[in-house]
Amino acid sequence: MSGTSASSVPPVPAYGPYREDCPWCGSRRLRGRSRGAGPRQGAPHRSPVERCSDCRHAFRNPPLTPGPEHPVVRAGVRLRHALAARAMARRCPEPESWLDVGTGDADFPRTARAHFPYTSFDGVDPTGRVLRARAVERVEEAFVGRLTDPHVAVRVRERYDVVSLVQHLERVPDPRAELRAALGALRPGGHLLVDVADPRRLVPVHPVGLGAELVAQGCTVLSGSRGQRVIARKDASAP
């Protein structure tokens, strides 16, 4: 949270634990990686991708945690950030408040600010990187933790005009819970931006059921229901 020092936050390992089930639907019918195989040697910040045979959700197993990127990859990430910000500007040109989930060093808010100069950007991240982002004024308020953590959820409840999850859902152990927590941070009529493309691979890593889940949670999907970037509006009747 905003009063926590960066030095008090423990380091995060490069890879999370292996999963034997799908993080989206819970099925254990996974394919794509030989059992017992680990991250490839000599390939930092990469891990194999598995696909669920039931819901077709693809995910990295073990999951990645934030870390330094190759400069070429970072350039691609910046481009995707700019395209995502432009897409939101067409739907919601002047939001007052914006929460970026899994913001890390707040690279996305820094890029988006060029399109939204009058918007107040906040960030939430499980690491102390968000505190450094606040110190250099990339975000105004910083929350250390996950959006699903009670101490974070209570402070962001129905507070924001826009919530973004940019290349974030594929990194969390329970993407469905994270998605619902993001909707909880939105005001009625607010907009959700989800970008689930992984720039390290040629194949997008995303859950097939994302659009259906948003509709079930009381949202109107405005664009990208079958693509890598989804923009949805939270309806007034949403729970």
Secondary structure, DSSP 8 states (H G I E B T S, - for coil): -TT--GGGS----SB----SS-TTT----EESS-TT--S-TT-TT---EEEETTT--EEESS-B------HHHHHHHHHHHHHHHHHHHHH-S--SEEEEET-TTTHHHHHHTTT-TT-EEEEEESSTHHHHHHHTTS-SEEEES-TTSHHHHHHHTT-EEEEEEES-GGGSS-HHHHHHHHHHTEEEEEEEEEE---TTSSS----TTHHHHHHHTTEEEEE-TTSSEEEEEE-TT--
